[in-house]
Amino acid sequence: MPNIKPVSDLRNYNEVLRDIAVGEPVFLTKNGRGRYAIVDIEEFEQTQATLKLLSALVRGEASAKEQGYLDISEAEALKD
């Protein structure tokens, strides 16, 4: 179940921070609407790494479509 709190709860930020865990962000609302998410730094770094990897995979796929794919022997020859 999502942990949702009004942004005004940040007045007592220790309580808000205590509720944050990996995989369990705290969502803050302003005027009844979702506005912010507070996540554990480990989860943030993992998300950033995932986005970087996905971006590289998209670039690689686009390159392969433009320039063609390599078979295994061609790829192994590039290692040397």
C-alpha positions as CSV (number, residue, x, y, z in Angstrom):
1,M,0.0,0.0,0.0
2,P,1.5,3.4,-1.0
3,N,2.6,5.7,1.8
4,I,0.9,9.0,1.1
5,K,1.3,12.1,3.2
6,P,0.5,15.8,2.9
7,V,3.6,17.9,2.2
8,S,2.8,19.8,5.5
9,D,4.0,16.6,7.3
10,L,7.5,17.7,6.4
11,R,7.3,20.1,9.4
12,N,8.2,16.9,11.3
13,Y,10.5,15.5,8.7
14,N,12.0,12.8,11.0
15,E,8.7,11.0,11.0
16,V,8.4,11.2,7.2
17,L,12.0,10.0,6.7
18,R,11.5,7.1,9.1
19,D,8.7,5.8,6.7
20,I,11.1,5.6,3.7
21,A,12.6,2.3,2.8
22,V,13.9,0.6,-0.4
23,G,10.9,-0.1,-2.5
24,E,8.7,1.9,-0.3
25,P,8.8,5.6,-1.2
26,V,6.8,8.3,0.5
27,F,4.5,10.3,-1.8
28,L,3.8,13.8,-0.8
29,T,0.6,15.6,-1.8
30,K,0.0,19.4,-2.1
31,N,-3.6,20.6,-2.2
32,G,-4.7,16.9,-2.4
33,R,-2.7,16.1,-5.5
34,G,0.4,14.0,-5.8
35,R,3.4,16.4,-6.0
36,Y,6.6,14.8,-4.8
37,A,8.2,11.4,-4.1
38,I,10.9,10.7,-1.5
39,V,12.9,7.6,-2.2
40,D,15.8,5.9,-0.5
41,I,19.1,6.9,-2.1
42,E,19.9,3.2,-2.9
43,E,16.6,2.9,-4.9
44,F,17.3,6.3,-6.6
45,E,20.8,5.1,-7.7
46,Q,19.4,1.8,-8.9
47,T,16.7,3.6,-10.9
48,Q,19.3,5.9,-12.5
49,A,21.5,2.9,-13.4
50,T,18.5,1.2,-15.0
51,L,17.6,4.2,-17.0
52,K,21.2,4.6,-18.2
53,L,21.3,0.9,-19.3
54,L,18.0,1.1,-21.1
55,S,19.2,4.2,-22.9
56,A,22.4,2.4,-24.0
57,L,20.3,-0.5,-25.2
58,V,18.0,1.7,-27.3
59,R,21.0,3.4,-28.9
60,G,22.6,0.0,-29.6
61,E,19.4,-1.3,-31.2
62,A,19.1,1.9,-33.3
63,S,22.7,1.5,-34.4
64,A,22.1,-2.2,-35.3
65,K,19.1,-1.3,-37.4
66,E,21.1,1.4,-39.3
67,Q,24.4,-0.4,-39.6
68,G,23.3,-4.0,-39.5
69,Y,23.9,-6.8,-36.9
70,L,27.1,-8.7,-36.3
71,D,27.1,-12.5,-36.1
72,I,29.0,-14.1,-33.2
73,S,32.3,-14.6,-35.1
74,E,32.4,-10.9,-36.0
75,A,31.6,-9.8,-32.5
76,E,34.4,-12.1,-31.1
77,A,36.9,-10.7,-33.6
78,L,36.2,-7.2,-32.2
79,K,37.3,-8.4,-28.7
80,D,40.9,-9.0,-29.8
